[in-house]
Amino acid sequence: MEPVIVAGAGSTGLTLSLCLARHGVPVLLLDDGSSWHERQPERTVVLRPRTAELLARLGYTAVHTDAARWTAWRTLSRRQEVQYVEFDADTEPSPLHLPQDRLRQGLREALAGQELIKVAPGSRLYAFEQDEHGLSVHTRGAAGTSGPPDTWWRGSYLVGCDGPRSTLRKLLQVRFPGRTAVERHAVAALRVDLPEPGTALLHRDPPGGRGSQVLARPLPDGVWRMDWALPLGGHPLTADALVTLIRSTLAEWCEGSVPPYDLLGSAEYPVHQRLARRWRSGRAFLAGDAAHLLGALGTQGLEEGLRDAENLAWKLAIAWHQGASDTLLDSYQAERRYAVGARLRAADQALPLLRSSGAWHTLRRSLLSGPMSRHTDLLTDGHLGRGLLGAPPVYDRSPLALTTPHGGGRAPGPGAVAWPRGEAADVPVVALDGTRGRLRERLGRDLLAVLVAPGTGVWESRHWLTAGLMPQLSTAVAALPTRTELLVAENYPGATAHTVLLIRPDGHVVGAMNGCRPTDLYAYADVARGGPPLQRPTGGATAGRDTDDSPGAGAQELSEEAAATAQSRS
């Protein structure tokens, strides 16, 4: 079978390629060179610990040492502290903060030596055709590169990770509605010694009229990233105005004096909020900035792209190895588009309140005179990965769920137990061969069936493999319709002895049951894979209208003139 073709070698495209290779799927990565820029230290990314673990599993093992961990987070209002969060590895793990160019370099280093990934340098997507057996993708050499001038490639699926001006999205004629410039920021990377060197600081409504907020977040090697929220519709920030912002901010935080600093990089940028109407058209998919743009109130668009990659990879792997139903492939859009849309809606609802000076002064007075409210958390959630703006997604409307409020999925069996949907807890586990580790270390390849069996931790696996539920459960797991690894946990939060959990390759819990019921376990696994695969190959060459309820619509190849116009506009 032909490889999966990934268009775009930025962070999302690299992560998707590595995820697919981990699943044993060959990949053709089209690298037009646009993801390589001059070093821009002011462009950074904040990663949640769970996302950093994903990158480490994929081979970027230095992510934890390349990034800075914060010791605390402070929210101020006119020098008055209104919120303080102290990070702790057990109760409140710190986000990781690193430059985007170091992230891309680490992913590219992980790519080296991957036999299943072939990189086509200098190749830019130009057109494609799909049929019931696969796709034919037409590329041309990207401007300024030595890539092949005109090449056709054959693939099984095509994923556009080609950024906000996505060529694939244009070829699919998918609309990209939303709003432009919902926020405007100036950003600078400084090497400077500041008080509380490990503490990130959000200063709302600072004195001196320096914008509605100032944000400072530590990076490795004594570098800080600083952001200033600027008035919408204002004039571009001059170099002198930026220096004034920097000096006045440093003086405010350093008791009136300006410490020596090195300006490593700076930029001014608007934040856009957009969401593609369709993320799947037959065998073609959109991911990352090609599918969504967000960033207001600290939400991390780049991290959402990495979540897209992890979600889509295991579904394409099932499709590539054994065939898949439309339910499974459609679930990518159903899960990820809804999750990103929820973040966009939360930001849109919060922005008017936080922009209005009168509303903010009223809010500030209530914060300073009473207990913390939910509005206080909105100022922090997007940056720390909590709440509607930042918490890991819960796919409660997924067609792969056992039951949903909208009638999707399948009803659980009589042995099912109530279980909160979301990501699985990272508990110690033992594999059948006696290998010990953490549950999340086993993610990314197969489904996981986890038996909670207190007391097994003190015994060698050979002593309990033939005891209790293990023989029956081992047989049931071997008979499941998709590959599943059986693990044993000494305990699991909220679970009683003999609870069996089924967990997806991306770490989301499918369901839980008491004891081993082979029929119910099979039904759980069948729901997780979206039901039996289609008898015919997935996808088609028919074109569909650009509507929210047509995820399976096909693509049309643009004419040469239309494609050239699309490229010139991008």
TAWOCOR-V9772 format. One record per residue. N is the residue number from 1. SS is DSSP state (~ for helix, > for strand, _ for the rest). BURIAL is + if it has 16 or more other ideal C-beta (glycine too) atoms within 10 Angstrom, else -. Layout:
n={N:N}
ss={SS:SS}
burial={BURIAL:BURIAL}
//
This chain:
n={1:2:3:4:5:6:7:8:9:10:11:12:13:14:15:16:17:18:19:20:21:22:23:24:25:26:27:28:29:30:31:32:33:34:35:36:37:38:39:40:41:42:43:44:45:46:47:48:49:50:51:52:53:54:55:56:57:58:59:60:61:62:63:64:65:66:67:68:69:70:71:72:73:74:75:76:77:78:79:80:81:82:83:84:85:86:87:88:89:90:91:92:93:94:95:96:97:98:99:100:101:102:103:104:105:106:107:108:109:110:111:112:113:114:115:116:117:118:119:120:121:122:123:124:125:126:127:128:129:130:131:132:133:134:135:136:137:138:139:140:141:142:143:144:145:146:147:148:149:150:151:152:153:154:155:156:157:158:159:160:161:162:163:164:165:166:167:168:169:170:171:172:173:174:175:176:177:178:179:180:181:182:183:184:185:186:187:188:189:190:191:192:193:194:195:196:197:198:199:200:201:202:203:204:205:206:207:208:209:210:211:212:213:214:215:216:217:218:219:220:221:222:223:224:225:226:227:228:229:230:231:232:233:234:235:236:237:238:239:240:241:242:243:244:245:246:247:248:249:250:251:252:253:254:255:256:257:258:259:260:261:262:263:264:265:266:267:268:269:270:271:272:273:274:275:276:277:278:279:280:281:282:283:284:285:286:287:288:289:290:291:292:293:294:295:296:297:298:299:300:301:302:303:304:305:306:307:308:309:310:311:312:313:314:315:316:317:318:319:320:321:322:323:324:325:326:327:328:329:330:331:332:333:334:335:336:337:338:339:340:341:342:343:344:345:346:347:348:349:350:351:352:353:354:355:356:357:358:359:360:361:362:363:364:365:366:367:368:369:370:371:372:373:374:375:376:377:378:379:380:381:382:383:384:385:386:387:388:389:390:391:392:393:394:395:396:397:398:399:400:401:402:403:404:405:406:407:408:409:410:411:412:413:414:415:416:417:418:419:420:421:422:423:424:425:426:427:428:429:430:431:432:433:434:435:436:437:438:439:440:441:442:443:444:445:446:447:448:449:450:451:452:453:454:455:456:457:458:459:460:461:462:463:464:465:466:467:468:469:470:471:472:473:474:475:476:477:478:479:480:481:482:483:484:485:486:487:488:489:490:491:492:493:494:495:496:497:498:499:500:501:502:503:504:505:506:507:508:509:510:511:512:513:514:515:516:517:518:519:520:521:522:523:524:525:526:527:528:529:530:531:532:533:534:535:536:537:538:539:540:541:542:543:544:545:546:547:548:549:550:551:552:553:554:555:556:557:558:559:560:561:562:563:564:565:566:567:568:569:570}
ss={_:_:_:>:>:>:>:_:_:_:~:~:~:~:~:~:~:~:~:~:~:~:_:_:_:_:>:>:>:>:>:_:_:_:_:_:_:_:_:_:_:_:_:>:>:>:>:_:~:~:~:~:~:~:~:~:~:_:_:_:_:_:~:~:~:~:_:>:>:_:_:>:>:>:>:>:>:_:_:>:>:>:>:>:>:>:_:>:_:_:_:>:_:_:_:>:>:>:>:~:~:~:~:~:~:~:~:~:~:~:~:_:_:_:_:_:>:>:>:>:>:_:>:>:>:>:>:>:>:>:_:_:_:_:>:>:>:>:>:>:>:_:_:_:_:_:_:_:_:>:>:>:>:>:>:_:>:>:>:>:_:_:_:_:_:_:~:~:~:~:~:_:_:_:_:>:>:>:>:>:>:>:>:>:>:>:>:>:>:>:>:>:_:_:_:_:_:_:>:>:>:>:>:>:_:_:_:_:_:_:_:_:>:>:>:>:>:>:_:_:_:_:>:>:>:>:>:>:>:>:_:_:_:_:_:_:_:_:~:~:~:~:~:~:~:~:~:~:~:~:~:~:~:_:_:_:_:_:_:_:>:>:>:>:>:>:>:>:>:>:>:>:>:>:>:>:_:_:_:>:>:_:_:>:>:>:_:~:~:~:_:>:>:_:_:~:~:~:_:_:~:~:~:~:~:~:~:~:~:~:~:~:~:~:~:~:~:~:~:~:~:~:_:_:_:~:~:~:~:~:~:~:~:~:~:~:~:~:~:~:~:~:~:~:~:~:~:~:~:~:~:~:~:~:~:_:~:~:~:~:~:~:~:~:~:~:~:~:~:_:_:_:_:~:~:~:~:~:~:~:~:~:~:~:_:_:~:~:~:~:_:_:_:_:_:_:_:_:_:_:_:_:>:_:_:_:_:_:>:_:_:_:_:_:_:>:_:_:_:_:_:_:>:_:_:_:_:>:>:>:>:_:_:_:_:>:>:>:~:~:~:~:_:_:_:_:>:>:>:>:>:>:_:_:_:~:~:~:_:_:~:~:~:~:_:_:_:_:_:~:~:~:~:~:~:~:~:~:_:_:_:_:_:>:>:>:>:>:>:_:_:_:_:_:_:_:_:_:>:>:>:>:>:_:_:_:_:>:>:>:>:>:>:>:_:_:_:~:~:~:~:~:~:~:~:~:~:~:_:_:_:_:_:_:_:_:_:_:_:_:_:_:>:_:_:_:_:_:_:_:_:_:_:>:_:_:_:_:_:~:~:~:~:~:~:~:~:~:~:_}
burial={-:+:+:+:+:+:+:+:+:+:+:+:+:+:+:+:+:+:+:+:+:+:+:-:+:+:+:+:+:+:+:+:+:+:+:-:-:-:-:+:+:+:+:+:+:+:+:+:+:+:+:+:+:+:+:+:+:+:+:+:-:+:+:+:-:+:+:+:+:+:-:-:+:+:+:+:+:-:-:-:-:+:+:-:+:-:+:-:-:-:-:-:+:+:+:+:+:+:+:+:+:+:+:+:-:+:+:+:-:+:+:-:-:+:-:+:+:-:+:+:+:+:+:+:+:+:+:+:-:+:-:-:-:+:+:+:+:+:+:+:+:+:-:-:-:-:+:-:-:-:-:-:+:-:+:+:+:+:+:+:+:+:+:+:-:+:+:+:+:+:+:+:+:+:-:+:-:+:-:-:-:+:+:+:+:+:+:+:+:+:-:+:-:+:-:-:-:-:+:+:+:+:+:+:+:+:-:-:-:+:+:+:+:+:+:+:+:+:+:-:-:-:+:+:+:+:+:+:+:+:-:-:-:-:-:-:+:-:-:-:-:+:-:-:+:+:-:+:+:+:-:+:+:-:-:-:-:-:-:-:+:-:+:+:+:+:-:+:+:-:+:+:+:+:+:+:+:+:+:+:+:+:+:+:+:+:+:+:+:+:+:+:+:+:+:+:+:+:+:+:+:+:+:+:+:+:+:+:+:+:+:+:+:+:+:+:+:+:+:+:-:-:+:+:+:+:+:+:+:+:+:+:+:+:+:+:+:-:+:+:-:-:+:+:-:+:+:-:-:+:+:-:-:+:-:-:-:-:-:+:-:-:+:+:-:-:+:-:-:-:-:-:-:-:+:+:+:+:+:+:+:+:+:+:+:+:-:+:+:+:-:-:+:+:+:+:+:+:+:+:+:+:-:+:-:-:-:+:+:+:-:+:+:-:-:+:-:-:+:-:+:-:+:+:+:-:+:-:+:+:-:-:-:-:-:-:-:-:+:+:-:+:+:+:-:+:+:+:+:+:+:+:+:-:-:+:-:-:-:-:+:-:-:+:+:-:-:+:+:+:-:-:+:+:-:+:+:-:-:+:+:+:+:+:+:+:+:+:+:-:+:+:-:-:+:-:-:+:+:+:+:+:+:+:+:+:+:+:+:+:+:+:+:-:-:+:+:-:-:+:+:+:+:+:+:-:+:+:+:+:+:-:+:+:-:-:-:+:+:+:-:-:-:+:-:-:-:-:-:-:+:+:+:+:+:+:+:+:-:-:-:-:+:-:-:+:+:-:-:-}
//
